[in-house]
């Protein structure tokens, strides 16, 4: 996830010639919080693997505060982006919209908000089971998965910015790569369980199944509804206009 995030977000930071606007302080805070979470996860995994559990538990006290901050700032950044009608990097618009297309409807806020909701639910479950390491570590690992789609979209959008003829192919790749990468991440824990322990832990089996069902239901059962479109418009109306 660290490598994927670097590959997805760093190009538009290093080369700002195709950005719609410079990052705002809020967007910088959003990126810093996400990076801090990934670094915290890596540190916690290393501490647990080296049996430095006392340090692991003390450092883990930062986790709930950081997760809440990520969700709150992520929510504001997302609704602000939808109200503005474009993302500051320009990457997402290049993936999702053909040149000259109108801004996406407010209802599209469903997908990034669902990622935040899924992340928060898995982190909360992981913290609830913090005294049961076999469950805790798998839930915290699976909580990273909702964060995977965004850097993929950003990387493909940045490439389209350099080579606009890639738009059609890039859009198809984004639609295929995101789910494929998500499925790959979902099965990694199960593969590890099978190889190292000879069996698949129930969390590594059933949580990915539920996540796949949840992610499949959103575009089919929630996004098209009038109720969601009305709620999305209401949520976006409260977002800052900057």
N, C-alpha and C positions, 0 to 999 in steps of 0.2 A: 504493500500500500504506500509506503514511503517513496519507493521508486516510481510507482504509477503517478502519485501526486506530483512529484518533481517533473516527470515527463509531460504531464498535462498542463500544469500551471506556469512553469518557469518560462516557456517560450514567449508568452504574451507579456511577461514582465521584462525579459531581456530585450525583446524587440517590440517597442511600443508604437511602431509606425502605423499599425493597422488597428489600433485600439479606437473605440468610440470616445473614450475619455480616460483620464488618469484615475487610478483607484482612489476612492474616498477613504477617510479614516475608518468608517464603518466596515468597508470591504477589507481593508488591511487588518482590522481586528478579527474579522471572520476567518481570514486565512491564517493569522497567527494562532488563533484558538484551535483550528483544525490541525495545524502542524504540531502544536503543543500536545494534543491528544495522541497523535501517532507516536511522538517521541516518548510520552508517558507510557503508552502501551509497550513499546519496545523495552524501556527500562524495567517495567514491571515483569515482563516475560523473562528478562535476563536475571533479575533478582530472584524470581521463583525458581528458575532453572539451576541457579547456583546455591539454592537453599538459604538465601539471606532473607528469610521470611519476616523477621522483625522490621527490617528496613522496608520491605515490600508493603507491609501493613501500614507503616507510618506514611510512606509516600502515597499509598492508596487513598488517604484522606483528601487528597487534592482532587481525586477523580470525580466525585459527585458535583463539586462546584464547577469544575471545568466542563463537565457534560452539560450542566444546566446553562452555563454561559454560551456554549456552542449552539444549543438549541434556540435560545432566545435571540442571539445575534443572527443565527442562520435564518430564523423566521423573518426578522426585520429586513435583512438583506434580500431575501427572496421576494417578499411582498413589495418592497421598494423597486426591485428590478422589474417586476411585472407591471407595476403602476407606471414606471418610466417608459416601458415599451421596448427596452433593449438592455443587454448586459454591457457593462463598461468595457470589457475586453473585446467584445464583438464576436468572440468565438462561438457562443451558443446560438446567436442569431444566424450565423453562417451555416450551422449544421441544420437548424430547424426550419429556416425560412428561405425560400427562393428570393433572389434579388428583386427588390421593389415590392415585396409582399407587405401587407399591413402587419402591425404588431400582433403577437399571439393573444388570444382571449385570456381574460383573467383566470378562467377555469384551469389553464395549464399549470397554475401554481400548485395544483394537486400533487404532482409528482415529486418536486423537491420537498414539499412539506411532508409527504408520506415518507420520504427518506429520513427526515429528521425525527418523525414519530417512531419509525421502526428502530432507528439508532437509540432513541431514548428508552423505548420499551425493553430492548435487549440489555442495555446498560443497567437499567433499574433491576431487571431480573438477575443479572450477574452480581450486582451488589447485594441483593436479597440473599443470594446463595454464596456469599463470600466465605462462609465457614464450611462450605462443601467444595473443596478445590476442584474436583473432577467436573462438577457442573459449572462452577464459577469461571474457570479458564476458558471453557468452550463457549459460554455465552458472551464473554468479553471479546473473544476472537470473532465470533459471528457478528458482533455489533459493528465491526469494521466494514462489512459487506455493503450496507446502504451507501457508504461514502465512495464506492468505486465508480459509479456511473459518471459523475461530474468531470473528473479528470480525463476520462475517455472522450467525452464530448468536447472539452476544451482543446485537447490535442488535435482532434480531427478538424475542428473549426479553425484552428490556427493554420493547419496545412491547407485548408480550402482558401484561406486568406492569401496564401502565397501562390496557389495554383487554383484559380476559380473553376477551371474545367473539371475539377474533382468533385464539384458540388453533388452531382447525382450519385456518384460512387461513394463519396464521403457520407452522404445521408444514409445510404444502404448499409455501409460499414458500421456506422454509429448504431443503427437499429439492431444490427446483428452482434456487434462486438460487445455492447453493454450487457445484454442478456447472457451471451456466451461466457463473458468474464465473470459475471455474477454466479452462474452455475458452477464454473470452475472453482471459484472461491468457496462456494457452498459445500462442495464435495471434498475439499482438501482435508478438513477435519475428519471426515469419515474414512478417507483413504489412510490418513495417519493412524487412526484407531485400529483399522484392520491390519495394517502392517506391523504396528508396534505392540498391539495387545491381542490380536487375533479375533477381535470382535468390534462391532461399531457401538459406541456409547449411544444411548437413546437420545441425548441432546444433539449429537452430531447427525442423527437420522431425522428426528421429527421436527426440530426447529427449522432446518432447511426446507423440509416439505411444506411447513406452514408458511414460510417466507415466500416460497414460489407460488403458493395458492393466493397469498395476499397480493403479491405483485401482479399476478394475472387478473385478479378481480378488479383492481383499480381502474384500468382503462376500459374494461368491459361492463362493469356494473355501477361504478361510481361516477366516472368522468362524464358520461352522456346525460346524466340526470339533470332535470331543471333545478332540483333542490341544491345540488352541488354548485351549479353555475351561479345561482343566487348567493349562496354562502361565500363563494370565492370572490365575487364582486364586492360583497360587504367587507370581507377581510382586507382586500386590496385597497379599499377606499380609506382605510385608517393608516395606510403606510405613508411614511414621509415621501415628499415629492422630489427628493434629491438622491 
